[in-house]
């Protein structure tokens, strides 16, 4: 009888979750998107290869930030299935520490549970693959530095549905994603800081069933006392104090990053992109919560929170730049201590007093 080969290379996350099921389910849920002739796909590749480096130059000139020393920004035009697989690999790396705690070396794990968890994760990634236009993955290996994901079927869908000028829309979307690449490229401490927050949060995740039950009981008591359990509020209710504090810091950081990218996206595009108002309206319509079960699902996985991040983050950046100038705002990238707290995101003048004019 031929021996079974373990292709997971000792990965405990592979022992915890069936990543093949993640990929298969994600591809099924995501679908292929609108049919696109090969000539149109080739044109899109050419457009992105042109506008991504152009966007990087514009962003560095506008913000005063520079990602010099790293690889130049470059695009990867992918299908929804390829996006699912790329993000599954990243998620597997992030879950490795938790999997090592849940499943120490040699601990058994039933195939049924692995496949069930894989189907859940695949379903979530598949749904998101239908929505995302572009992505900067901050946790790619060094060899892939500067790589940006663009989901071709989704770009085509938006361009056709809202009748947008193709090259201009692709430039506009590229500016947002390249801004994230510049943020991390110009701020050496940012990536390890985010990794540290995620790592500490993962370490707080309880595998002791008694503690899990205790957290659920606290959540039920809070709901009975009138706490809002819908959307992200429900997730916060089952967290302990340490988890909520870490989660708040991560949310504030992501709001800053998304808000800054949205601010730069709109400012840099002015005068360079036609039909900018139409494009903004198209994205607002696309992000709008749908009705029925889809709305419940979007709230449960945080789509509503993501949309609010764009708006509140852009408001914070715009108010700070107006009050303290770009140089004053750029102090946010100098040190971890200069990152805004959740309270300062809501009150930009408070951050200006503490950091920009402190």
ABEGO torsion letter per residue (X at the ends): XBBBBBAAGGBAAAAABBAAAAAAAAAAAAEAEBBBBAAAAAAAAAAAAAAAAAAAAAAAAAAGBBABGBBBBBBBBBBAAAAAAAAAAAAAAAAAAAAAAABBBGBBBBAAAAAAAAAAAAAAAAAAAAABABBBBAABBAAABGBBBBBAAAAAAAAAAAGBBAAAAAAAAAAAAAAAAAAAAABAAAAAAAAAAAAAAAAABBABAAAAAAAAAAAAAAAAAGBBABEAAAAAAABBAAAAAAAAAAAAAAAAAAAAAAAAAAAAABGABBGAAAAAAAAAAAABBBBEAAAAAAAAAGAAAAAAAAAAAAAAAAAAAAAAEAAAAAAAAABAAABBBAAAAABAAAAAAAAAAX
